[in-house]
Amino acid sequence: MQLSYLLVAGTLPLAYGVPLCLFGSIGFGCPSNSGSTLRNLPSKLKPNHFTWTPAGPGDVRSPCPMLNTLANHGLLPHNGRDITLDKIKTAFSDGINMGDDIAIGTFTPGLATNPDPNADYIDLDMLNKHNVIEHDGSMSRRDEYFDPTNPFDAGTFNQFISYFGNAQTFDVTSISNARARHIQQMSLLNPTMNVTEAREGTSAGECAFMLAVWGSPDNPVAKRSYFEYFFRLCPGNERFPVVLGWSPTDTALTVPTLLQIAQDITDASPAGVPLTFAPKAAS
Protein backbone atom coordinates (compact mmCIF):
# COMPACT_ATOMS: atom_id res chain seq x y z
CA MET A 1 0.00 0.00 0.00
CA GLN A 2 3.98 1.22 -0.04
CA LEU A 3 0.68 2.05 0.63
CA SER A 4 3.59 1.05 1.39
CA TYR A 5 2.16 4.27 2.03
CA LEU A 6 2.81 7.55 3.85
CA LEU A 7 -0.90 7.67 4.30
CA VAL A 8 -2.03 9.33 7.47
CA ALA A 9 1.42 9.25 9.06
CA GLY A 10 1.58 12.98 9.55
CA THR A 11 -1.68 13.46 11.39
CA LEU A 12 -2.19 10.22 13.31
CA PRO A 13 -0.37 8.32 16.02
CA LEU A 14 2.64 6.71 14.40
CA ALA A 15 1.29 3.30 15.30
CA TYR A 16 -1.12 3.61 12.39
CA GLY A 17 0.83 5.82 10.02
CA VAL A 18 0.48 4.34 6.57
CA PRO A 19 3.89 5.32 5.31
CA LEU A 20 0.66 4.38 2.50
CA CYS A 21 1.59 -2.89 -6.72
CA LEU A 22 2.88 -11.00 -16.72
CA PHE A 23 -0.20 -12.11 -14.95
CA GLY A 24 -1.74 -14.87 -17.06
CA SER A 25 -3.80 -16.81 -14.57
CA ILE A 26 -6.97 -14.76 -14.98
CA GLY A 27 -6.86 -15.04 -18.74
CA PHE A 28 -6.52 -11.53 -20.09
CA GLY A 29 -3.70 -9.48 -21.52
CA CYS A 30 -2.54 -5.94 -21.00
CA PRO A 31 -5.18 -3.40 -22.09
CA SER A 32 -4.34 -0.48 -24.32
CA ASN A 33 -3.13 2.75 -22.76
CA SER A 34 -6.35 4.62 -23.50
CA GLY A 35 -9.96 3.73 -22.85
CA SER A 36 -12.23 3.40 -25.87
CA THR A 37 -15.38 4.94 -24.43
CA LEU A 38 -16.52 7.21 -21.63
CA ARG A 39 -20.22 6.43 -22.04
CA ASN A 40 -22.22 4.97 -19.18
CA LEU A 41 -19.35 5.26 -16.72
CA PRO A 42 -19.88 4.82 -12.99
CA SER A 43 -20.15 8.26 -11.50
CA LYS A 44 -16.74 8.21 -9.81
CA LEU A 45 -14.73 7.34 -12.91
CA LYS A 46 -12.84 10.14 -14.65
CA PRO A 47 -11.25 10.24 -18.12
CA ASN A 48 -7.85 9.82 -16.46
CA HIS A 49 -8.84 6.40 -15.18
CA PHE A 50 -8.77 5.27 -18.82
CA THR A 51 -5.45 6.81 -19.77
CA TRP A 52 -2.22 5.24 -18.59
CA THR A 53 1.41 5.75 -19.51
CA PRO A 54 4.32 4.29 -17.53
CA ALA A 55 7.18 6.42 -16.34
CA GLY A 56 9.57 7.43 -19.10
CA PRO A 57 12.98 9.08 -19.30
CA GLY A 58 13.22 11.91 -16.79
CA ASP A 59 10.12 10.80 -14.86
CA VAL A 60 10.50 9.83 -11.20
CA ARG A 61 8.53 7.45 -9.02
CA SER A 62 8.32 6.52 -5.35
CA PRO A 63 8.27 3.27 -3.34
CA CYS A 64 4.47 3.75 -3.06
CA PRO A 65 2.56 1.97 -5.83
CA MET A 66 -0.56 4.09 -5.35
CA LEU A 67 1.26 7.41 -5.72
CA ASN A 68 2.98 5.96 -8.78
CA THR A 69 -0.37 4.82 -10.18
CA LEU A 70 -1.85 8.30 -9.77
CA ALA A 71 1.12 9.68 -11.72
CA ASN A 72 0.88 7.00 -14.42
CA HIS A 73 -2.76 7.99 -14.95
CA GLY A 74 -1.97 11.71 -14.96
CA LEU A 75 -3.92 12.41 -11.80
CA LEU A 76 -0.62 13.56 -10.32
CA PRO A 77 2.00 15.16 -12.58
CA HIS A 78 3.19 12.38 -14.87
CA ASN A 79 6.82 13.32 -14.37
CA GLY A 80 6.39 12.81 -10.62
CA ARG A 81 7.71 16.27 -9.80
CA ASP A 82 6.48 19.45 -8.12
CA ILE A 83 3.64 17.76 -6.25
CA THR A 84 1.90 20.17 -3.87
CA LEU A 85 -0.71 19.55 -1.20
CA ASP A 86 -3.49 20.80 -3.48
CA LYS A 87 -2.40 18.37 -6.20
CA ILE A 88 -2.39 15.50 -3.71
CA LYS A 89 -5.87 16.42 -2.46
CA THR A 90 -7.30 16.54 -5.98
CA ALA A 91 -5.61 13.33 -7.09
CA PHE A 92 -6.74 11.41 -4.02
CA SER A 93 -10.30 12.68 -4.35
CA ASP A 94 -10.63 12.12 -8.10
CA GLY A 95 -8.55 8.96 -8.30
CA ILE A 96 -9.68 6.87 -5.33
CA ASN A 97 -12.23 8.98 -3.42
CA MET A 98 -10.06 9.63 -0.38
CA GLY A 99 -10.72 12.46 2.05
CA ASP A 100 -8.55 15.52 2.48
CA ASP A 101 -7.52 14.28 5.93
CA ILE A 102 -5.65 11.37 4.34
CA ALA A 103 -4.17 13.64 1.67
CA ILE A 104 -2.81 15.96 4.36
CA GLY A 105 -1.45 13.02 6.32
CA THR A 106 0.34 11.79 3.21
CA PHE A 107 1.81 15.10 2.13
CA THR A 108 2.96 16.45 5.49
CA PRO A 109 5.61 13.82 6.34
CA GLY A 110 6.53 13.56 2.67
CA LEU A 111 7.39 17.25 2.56
CA ALA A 112 10.05 16.66 5.20
CA THR A 113 12.01 14.59 2.66
CA ASN A 114 12.54 17.64 0.44
CA PRO A 115 16.09 18.89 1.08
CA ASP A 116 14.87 22.47 0.69
CA PRO A 117 13.35 23.41 4.08
CA ASN A 118 11.30 26.17 2.46
CA ALA A 119 9.80 24.00 -0.26
CA ASP A 120 6.05 23.47 -0.61
CA TYR A 121 6.28 20.48 -2.96
CA ILE A 122 7.76 17.00 -3.22
CA ASP A 123 9.17 14.94 -6.07
CA LEU A 124 8.20 11.30 -5.82
CA ASP A 125 11.78 10.05 -5.74
CA MET A 126 12.42 12.10 -2.60
CA LEU A 127 10.27 9.55 -0.76
CA ASN A 128 12.79 6.77 -1.42
CA LYS A 129 14.11 6.79 2.13
CA HIS A 130 13.98 3.83 4.49
CA ASN A 131 10.97 3.95 6.84
CA VAL A 132 9.37 6.94 5.15
CA ILE A 133 7.24 4.83 2.83
CA GLU A 134 9.45 1.82 2.21
CA HIS A 135 9.83 -0.50 5.21
CA ASP A 136 10.82 -4.02 6.14
CA GLY A 137 8.12 -6.61 5.57
CA SER A 138 6.53 -5.06 2.49
CA MET A 139 3.90 -7.02 0.61
CA SER A 140 5.45 -6.16 -2.78
CA ARG A 141 9.05 -4.97 -2.28
CA ARG A 142 12.18 -6.67 -1.00
CA ASP A 143 13.61 -5.38 2.25
CA GLU A 144 16.22 -2.64 2.02
CA TYR A 145 18.84 -5.17 3.17
CA PHE A 146 18.45 -6.93 -0.19
CA ASP A 147 17.51 -4.07 -2.54
CA PRO A 148 17.44 -0.40 -1.51
CA THR A 149 15.99 0.71 -4.88
CA ASN A 150 12.47 -0.51 -3.96
CA PRO A 151 11.13 -1.84 -7.27
CA PHE A 152 8.17 -4.21 -7.39
CA ASP A 153 9.42 -7.74 -6.70
CA ALA A 154 7.35 -10.60 -8.07
CA GLY A 155 8.83 -13.16 -5.67
CA THR A 156 7.94 -11.10 -2.61
CA PHE A 157 4.43 -10.44 -3.88
CA ASN A 158 3.93 -14.10 -4.85
CA GLN A 159 4.83 -15.16 -1.33
CA PHE A 160 2.35 -12.69 0.17
CA ILE A 161 -0.43 -13.78 -2.18
CA SER A 162 0.27 -17.47 -1.52
CA TYR A 163 -1.19 -17.19 1.97
CA PHE A 164 -4.65 -16.57 0.48
CA GLY A 165 -4.72 -19.93 -1.29
CA ASN A 166 -7.31 -19.90 -4.07
CA ALA A 167 -9.56 -17.30 -2.44
CA GLN A 168 -10.93 -14.76 -4.91
CA THR A 169 -11.68 -12.15 -2.26
CA PHE A 170 -9.60 -10.86 0.64
CA ASP A 171 -11.11 -9.68 3.91
CA VAL A 172 -9.88 -8.53 7.31
CA THR A 173 -9.29 -12.06 8.57
CA SER A 174 -7.47 -13.40 5.53
CA ILE A 175 -5.28 -10.36 4.97
CA SER A 176 -4.38 -10.30 8.67
CA ASN A 177 -3.19 -13.89 8.45
CA ALA A 178 -1.31 -13.29 5.20
CA ARG A 179 0.55 -10.19 6.32
CA ALA A 180 1.59 -11.71 9.68
CA ARG A 181 2.90 -14.93 8.16
CA HIS A 182 4.53 -13.10 5.25
CA ILE A 183 6.48 -10.76 7.54
CA GLN A 184 7.49 -13.67 9.76
CA GLN A 185 8.86 -15.52 6.73
CA MET A 186 10.76 -12.43 5.57
CA SER A 187 12.29 -12.12 9.04
CA LEU A 188 13.94 -15.51 8.57
CA LEU A 189 15.85 -14.16 5.57
CA ASN A 190 16.73 -10.65 6.72
CA PRO A 191 19.09 -10.45 9.72
CA THR A 192 18.45 -6.70 9.97
CA MET A 193 14.65 -6.98 9.97
CA ASN A 194 13.33 -4.21 12.18
CA VAL A 195 9.57 -4.01 12.67
CA THR A 196 8.66 -1.91 15.69
CA GLU A 197 5.13 -1.58 17.06
CA ALA A 198 4.80 1.63 15.04
CA ARG A 199 5.90 -0.12 11.83
CA GLU A 200 3.56 -3.00 12.56
CA GLY A 201 0.81 -0.40 12.54
CA THR A 202 2.07 0.84 9.19
CA SER A 203 1.71 -2.67 7.78
CA ALA A 204 -1.83 -2.98 9.14
CA GLY A 205 -2.66 0.43 7.68
CA GLU A 206 -1.42 -0.58 4.24
CA CYS A 207 -3.58 -3.68 4.29
CA ALA A 208 -6.56 -1.64 5.47
CA PHE A 209 -6.02 0.77 2.60
CA MET A 210 -5.98 -2.08 0.06
CA LEU A 211 -9.23 -3.52 1.41
CA ALA A 212 -10.93 -0.13 1.33
CA VAL A 213 -9.78 0.82 -2.18
CA TRP A 214 -10.32 -2.55 -3.88
CA GLY A 215 -13.41 -3.17 -1.78
CA SER A 216 -15.04 -0.24 -0.01
CA PRO A 217 -14.64 1.56 3.32
CA ASP A 218 -17.99 0.25 4.56
CA ASN A 219 -17.40 -3.29 3.21
CA PRO A 220 -13.65 -3.95 3.28
CA VAL A 221 -13.61 -7.05 1.10
CA ALA A 222 -11.26 -6.74 -1.88
CA LYS A 223 -11.43 -8.65 -5.14
CA ARG A 224 -8.26 -10.63 -5.75
CA SER A 225 -8.36 -9.72 -9.45
CA TYR A 226 -8.23 -5.99 -8.65
CA PHE A 227 -5.43 -6.51 -6.17
CA GLU A 228 -3.25 -8.50 -8.56
CA TYR A 229 -3.96 -6.31 -11.57
CA PHE A 230 -2.89 -3.21 -9.68
CA PHE A 231 0.39 -4.72 -8.60
CA ARG A 232 1.52 -6.77 -11.54
CA LEU A 233 -0.71 -7.34 -14.56
CA CYS A 234 1.57 -5.61 -17.05
CA PRO A 235 5.32 -5.06 -17.01
CA GLY A 236 4.73 -1.47 -15.92
CA ASN A 237 2.09 -2.38 -13.28
CA GLU A 238 0.76 0.38 -11.00
CA ARG A 239 -2.47 0.79 -12.92
CA PHE A 240 -6.15 1.04 -11.98
CA PRO A 241 -8.14 -2.14 -12.78
CA VAL A 242 -10.90 -0.27 -14.61
CA VAL A 243 -11.06 -2.90 -17.38
CA LEU A 244 -12.10 -5.44 -14.73
CA GLY A 245 -15.02 -3.32 -13.59
CA TRP A 246 -13.40 -1.42 -10.73
CA SER A 247 -14.34 2.16 -10.00
CA PRO A 248 -13.71 4.36 -6.96
CA THR A 249 -16.11 3.58 -4.15
CA ASP A 250 -19.05 5.91 -3.58
CA THR A 251 -18.07 6.17 0.09
CA ALA A 252 -15.06 8.40 0.70
CA LEU A 253 -12.24 6.85 2.70
CA THR A 254 -11.34 8.99 5.71
CA VAL A 255 -8.85 8.66 8.55
CA PRO A 256 -11.29 7.31 11.20
CA THR A 257 -12.48 4.53 8.90
CA LEU A 258 -8.95 3.62 7.85
CA LEU A 259 -7.85 3.42 11.47
CA GLN A 260 -10.77 1.18 12.40
CA ILE A 261 -10.05 -1.28 9.59
CA ALA A 262 -6.36 -1.29 10.56
CA GLN A 263 -7.25 -2.01 14.18
CA ASP A 264 -9.54 -4.84 13.09
CA ILE A 265 -6.65 -6.33 11.09
CA THR A 266 -4.31 -6.18 14.07
CA ASP A 267 -6.96 -7.69 16.34
CA ALA A 268 -7.47 -10.58 13.89
CA SER A 269 -3.78 -11.50 13.76
CA PRO A 270 -3.14 -15.25 14.12
CA ALA A 271 -2.12 -16.46 17.55
CA GLY A 272 1.50 -17.43 17.97
CA VAL A 273 2.80 -15.38 15.03
CA PRO A 274 4.92 -12.41 16.14
CA LEU A 275 4.14 -9.01 14.67
CA THR A 276 7.31 -7.17 15.72
CA PHE A 277 10.95 -8.02 15.04
CA ALA A 278 14.31 -6.64 16.11
CA PRO A 279 17.59 -6.97 14.17
CA LYS A 280 19.47 -10.16 14.99
CA ALA A 281 22.62 -9.76 17.05
CA ALA A 282 25.85 -10.33 15.13
CA SER A 283 27.38 -13.70 15.89
PADOGU-16441 format. One record per residue (C-alpha): residue in three letters; x, y, z. Coordinates in pm, 1 decimal. Last residue first. Layout:
    r      east     north        up
  ALA         X         Y         Z
...
END
This chain:
    r      east     north        up
  SER    2738.5   -1370.3    1589.5
  ALA    2584.6   -1032.6    1513.0
  ALA    2262.1    -976.4    1704.7
  LYS    1947.4   -1015.6    1499.4
  PRO    1758.9    -697.2    1417.3
  ALA    1431.4    -664.2    1610.8
  PHE    1094.7    -802.4    1503.6
  THR     731.0    -717.5    1571.8
  LEU     414.4    -900.7    1467.2
  PRO     492.3   -1241.1    1614.5
  VAL     280.1   -1538.0    1503.0
  GLY     150.0   -1743.4    1796.8
  ALA    -212.2   -1646.3    1755.5
  PRO    -314.2   -1525.2    1411.8
  SER    -377.5   -1150.4    1376.2
  ALA    -747.1   -1058.1    1388.8
  ASP    -696.3    -769.4    1633.6
  THR    -430.8    -618.3    1407.1
  ILE    -665.3    -633.3    1108.8
  ASP    -953.7    -483.8    1308.7
  GLN    -724.6    -200.8    1418.4
  ALA    -635.6    -129.4    1056.0
  ILE   -1004.9    -128.3     959.4
  GLN   -1077.0     118.3    1240.0
  LEU    -785.4     341.9    1147.2
  LEU    -895.4     361.5     784.8
  THR   -1248.3     452.5     890.4
  PRO   -1128.6     730.7    1120.4
  VAL    -885.2     865.9     855.4
  THR   -1133.8     898.6     571.2
  LEU   -1224.2     685.1     270.2
  ALA   -1506.4     840.3      70.4
  THR   -1806.8     617.0       8.7
  ASP   -1905.2     591.4    -358.0
  THR   -1611.3     358.4    -415.5
  PRO   -1371.4     436.3    -695.8
  SER   -1434.2     216.5    -999.9
  TRP   -1340.3    -142.1   -1073.3
  GLY   -1502.0    -331.7   -1359.0
  LEU   -1209.7    -544.2   -1473.5
  VAL   -1105.8    -290.1   -1738.0
  VAL   -1089.7     -27.3   -1461.4
  PRO    -813.9    -214.2   -1277.5
  PHE    -614.7     103.7   -1197.7
  ARG    -246.5      79.2   -1291.8
  GLU      76.3      38.0   -1100.4
  ASN     208.9    -237.7   -1327.9
  GLY     473.0    -146.7   -1592.0
  PRO     531.6    -506.4   -1701.5
  CYS     156.9    -561.2   -1704.8
  LEU     -71.5    -733.6   -1455.5
  ARG     152.1    -677.4   -1153.7
  PHE      38.8    -471.5    -859.7
  PHE    -289.4    -321.0    -968.2
  TYR    -396.1    -631.5   -1156.9
  GLU    -324.8    -850.1    -856.1
  PHE    -543.4    -650.7    -617.4
  TYR    -823.1    -598.6    -865.3
  SER    -836.3    -972.0    -945.3
  ARG    -825.7   -1063.4    -575.4
  LYS   -1142.6    -865.3    -513.6
  ALA   -1125.8    -673.9    -188.1
  VAL   -1361.0    -705.1     109.8
  PRO   -1364.6    -395.1     328.2
  ASN   -1740.5    -328.7     321.2
  ASP   -1798.5      24.8     455.7
  PRO   -1463.8     155.6     331.9
  SER   -1504.0     -24.3      -0.8
  GLY   -1341.3    -316.5    -178.0
  TRP   -1032.0    -254.8    -388.4
  VAL    -977.9      81.7    -217.8
  ALA   -1093.3     -13.2     133.5
  LEU    -922.8    -352.3     141.1
  MET    -597.8    -207.8       6.3
  PHE    -602.2      77.0     259.9
  ALA    -656.5    -163.6     546.9
  CYS    -358.0    -367.8     428.9
  GLU    -142.4     -57.6     423.7
  GLY    -266.0      43.3     767.8
  ALA    -182.7    -297.8     913.6
  SER     171.3    -266.8     777.6
  THR     206.7      83.7     918.8
  GLY      81.0     -40.1    1253.7
  GLU     355.8    -299.7    1256.2
  ARG     589.6     -11.6    1183.2
  ALA     480.2     162.7    1503.8
  GLU     513.1    -157.5    1705.7
  THR     865.6    -191.1    1569.2
  VAL     956.7    -400.8    1266.9
  ASN    1332.7    -420.5    1218.1
  MET    1465.5    -698.4     997.4
  THR    1845.2    -670.2     997.2
  PRO    1908.6   -1045.0     971.8
  ASN    1672.7   -1065.3     671.8
  LEU    1584.7   -1416.3     557.4
  LEU    1394.2   -1551.3     857.0
  SER    1228.9   -1211.7     904.1
  MET    1075.7   -1243.3     556.6
  GLN     886.1   -1551.5     672.7
  GLN     748.6   -1366.9     976.0
  ILE     647.7   -1076.2     753.9
  HIS     452.5   -1309.7     525.0
  ARG     290.3   -1493.4     815.6
  ALA     159.5   -1171.4     967.8
  ARG      55.3   -1018.9     631.9
  ALA    -130.6   -1328.7     519.9
  ASN    -318.9   -1389.1     844.9
  SER    -438.5   -1029.5     866.8
  ILE    -528.1   -1035.5     497.5
  SER    -747.3   -1340.5     553.2
  THR    -929.3   -1206.2     857.3
  VAL    -987.6    -852.6     731.2
  ASP   -1110.8    -968.2     391.1
  PHE    -959.5   -1086.3      64.0
  THR   -1168.0   -1214.9    -225.6
  GLN   -1092.9   -1476.2    -491.0
  ALA    -955.8   -1730.1    -243.8
  ASN    -730.6   -1989.5    -407.5
  GLY    -472.0   -1992.5    -128.6
  PHE    -464.6   -1656.8      48.5
  TYR    -118.9   -1718.9     197.3
  SER      27.1   -1746.5    -152.4
  ILE     -43.3   -1377.9    -217.8
  PHE     235.3   -1268.6      17.5
  GLN     482.7   -1515.7    -132.6
  ASN     392.7   -1409.8    -485.5
  PHE     442.8   -1044.3    -388.0
  THR     794.2   -1109.7    -261.4
  GLY     882.7   -1316.0    -567.0
  ALA     734.6   -1060.4    -807.0
  ASP     942.5    -774.3    -670.3
  PHE     816.8    -420.7    -738.6
  PRO    1112.8    -183.9    -727.5
  ASN    1246.5     -50.8    -395.7
  THR    1598.8      71.3    -487.9
  PRO    1743.6     -39.8    -151.3
  ASP    1751.2    -407.2    -253.8
  PHE    1844.7    -692.9     -19.5
  TYR    1883.7    -517.0     317.2
  GLU    1622.0    -264.3     202.5
  ASP    1361.2    -538.4     225.1
  ARG    1218.3    -667.0    -100.2
  ARG     905.2    -496.5    -227.7
  SER     545.4    -616.0    -277.9
  MET     389.8    -701.8      61.1
  SER     652.6    -505.7     248.8
  GLY     812.1    -661.0     557.0
  ASP    1082.0    -402.2     614.0
  HIS     983.3     -49.6     520.8
  GLU     944.5     181.5     221.0
  ILE     724.2     483.3     282.9
  VAL     936.8     694.2     515.0
  ASN    1096.8     394.6     683.8
  HIS    1397.5     383.2     449.2
  LYS    1410.9     678.7     212.8
  ASN    1278.5     677.0    -141.8
  LEU    1027.2     954.8     -76.3
  MET    1242.1    1210.0    -260.0
  ASP    1177.8    1004.6    -574.0
  LEU     819.8    1129.7    -582.2
  ASP     917.1    1494.4    -606.5
  ILE     775.8    1700.3    -322.4
  TYR     628.3    2047.8    -295.5
  ASP     604.9    2347.2     -60.5
  ALA     979.6    2400.1     -26.1
  ASN    1129.7    2617.5     246.4
  PRO    1335.4    2340.7     408.5
  ASP    1486.7    2247.2      69.4
  PRO    1609.1    1888.6     108.4
  ASN    1254.1    1763.6      44.2
  THR    1201.2    1459.0     265.9
  ALA    1005.3    1665.7     520.4
  LEU     738.7    1724.6     256.3
  GLY     653.3    1356.1     267.2
  PRO     560.8    1381.7     634.2
  THR     296.5    1645.2     549.1
  PHE     181.3    1509.9     213.5
  THR      34.1    1178.9     321.0
  GLY    -144.6    1301.9     631.6
  ILE    -281.5    1596.4     435.6
  ALA    -416.6    1363.6     167.4
  ILE    -565.0    1137.1     434.2
  ASP    -752.3    1428.1     592.8
  ASP    -855.4    1552.3     247.8
  GLY   -1072.1    1245.6     205.2
  MET   -1005.6     963.2     -37.6
  ASN   -1222.5     898.4    -341.5
  ILE    -967.9     686.7    -533.1
  GLY    -855.1     896.4    -830.2
  ASP   -1063.2    1212.1    -809.9
  SER   -1029.8    1267.6    -434.9
  PHE    -673.8    1140.6    -402.3
  ALA    -560.8    1333.0    -709.0
  THR    -730.1    1654.3    -598.1
  LYS    -587.3    1641.7    -246.4
  ILE    -239.3    1549.8    -370.9
  LYS    -240.3    1837.2    -619.6
  ASP    -349.4    2080.0    -347.6
  LEU     -71.1    1954.8    -120.5
  THR     190.1    2017.5    -386.9
  ILE     364.1    1776.4    -624.9
  ASP     648.5    1945.0    -812.0
  ARG     771.1    1626.9    -980.1
  GLY     639.2    1280.8   -1062.0
  ASN     681.7    1332.2   -1437.5
  HIS     319.2    1237.5   -1486.6
  PRO     199.6    1516.0   -1258.4
  LEU     -61.6    1355.6   -1031.6
  LEU    -391.7    1240.9   -1179.6
  GLY    -196.7    1171.2   -1496.5
  HIS    -275.7     798.7   -1495.5
  ASN      88.3     699.9   -1442.4
  ALA     112.3     967.5   -1171.6
  LEU    -184.7     829.6    -976.9
  THR     -36.9     482.4   -1017.8
  ASN     297.7     595.8    -878.1
  LEU     126.2     740.8    -571.6
  MET     -55.5     409.4    -534.7
  PRO     256.2     196.9    -582.5
  CYS     446.9     375.0    -305.7
  PRO     826.7     326.8    -334.3
  SER     831.9     651.9    -534.6
  ARG     853.4     745.0    -902.1
  VAL    1050.3     983.4   -1120.2
  ASP    1012.1    1079.6   -1485.6
  GLY    1321.9    1190.6   -1679.3
  PRO    1297.7     908.1   -1930.2
  GLY     957.1     743.0   -1909.7
  ALA     718.4     641.8   -1634.1
  PRO     431.7     429.1   -1753.2
  THR     141.1     575.5   -1951.3
  TRP    -221.6     524.3   -1859.1
  THR    -544.5     681.0   -1977.2
  PHE    -877.4     527.3   -1881.8
  HIS    -883.9     640.0   -1518.0
  ASN    -784.5     982.2   -1645.6
  PRO   -1125.0    1024.3   -1811.6
  LYS   -1283.7    1013.7   -1464.7
  LEU   -1473.2     733.8   -1291.5
  LYS   -1673.9     820.7    -980.7
  SER   -2015.2     826.3   -1150.0
  PRO   -1988.3     481.9   -1299.4
  LEU   -1935.2     526.0   -1672.1
  ASN   -2222.3     497.0   -1917.6
  ARG   -2021.5     643.5   -2204.3
  LEU   -1652.2     720.9   -2162.5
  THR   -1538.1     494.5   -2442.5
  SER   -1223.5     339.7   -2586.5
  GLY    -996.2     373.2   -2284.9
  SER    -634.5     462.5   -2350.4
  ASN    -313.2     274.8   -2276.2
  SER    -434.3     -48.1   -2432.2
  PRO    -517.6    -340.1   -2209.3
  CYS    -254.5    -593.8   -2100.4
  GLY    -369.8    -947.9   -2151.9
  PHE    -652.1   -1152.8   -2009.0
  GLY    -686.2   -1503.6   -1874.3
  ILE    -697.2   -1476.2   -1498.3
  SER    -380.3   -1681.5   -1457.4
  GLY    -174.1   -1486.9   -1706.5
  PHE     -19.7   -1210.7   -1494.9
  LEU     288.2   -1100.4   -1671.5
  CYS     159.0    -289.1    -671.6
  LEU      65.8     437.9     250.2
  PRO     388.9     532.1     531.0
  VAL      48.0     434.4     657.4
  GLY      82.8     581.8    1001.6
  TYR    -111.8     360.8    1238.7
  ALA     129.2     329.6    1529.8
  LEU     264.5     670.6    1440.0
  PRO     -37.3     832.5    1602.3
  LEU    -219.1    1021.6    1330.9
  THR    -168.0    1346.0    1139.0
  GLY     158.0    1298.0     955.0
  ALA     141.9     924.7     906.4
  VAL    -203.3     933.2     746.9
  LEU     -90.1     767.3     430.0
  LEU     280.8     755.5     384.7
  TYR     215.9     427.4     203.5
  SER     359.2     104.9     138.5
  LEU      67.8     205.4      62.6
  GLN     398.0     122.5      -4.1
  MET       0.0       0.0       0.0
END
